[in-house]
Amino acid sequence: MKLHRRTFLSALLFARPARATWLEVEVLETFDLNGRSVAILAHHADEASRQNFTTWLQNNPKITLRVRTGTGIETQASVFRVRMCFGRALILPQQPVQTRRGELLTLWT
């Protein structure tokens, strides 16, 4: 493929920056080992974000992203849509985190 300078420069100038997507979720249940959560079951943070979260889960049934706890701890995590539970996500953080039921987590790509 031959790429001309003009095409290359215009692509740089008019390229859209990647949009970071973030969502807040509420912890429904934690699966703990030694006082740290190794898996988290979560759903939408509030009624206003319910449909947005549901749509996001349907479009991203398996995704790797970043998660931040209420205390500011951040880690990489894999998120899976739980098909048998409408609007639920299973979050598997790379490093165990300390979280509890009812806490809000922030997910972003």
Secondary structure by P-SEA (a helix, b strand, c coil): ccccaaaaaaaaaacccbbbbbbbbbbcccccccccccbbbcccccccaaaaaaaaaaaccbbbbbbbcccbbbbbbbbbbcccccbbbbbbbccbbbbcccbbbbbcc
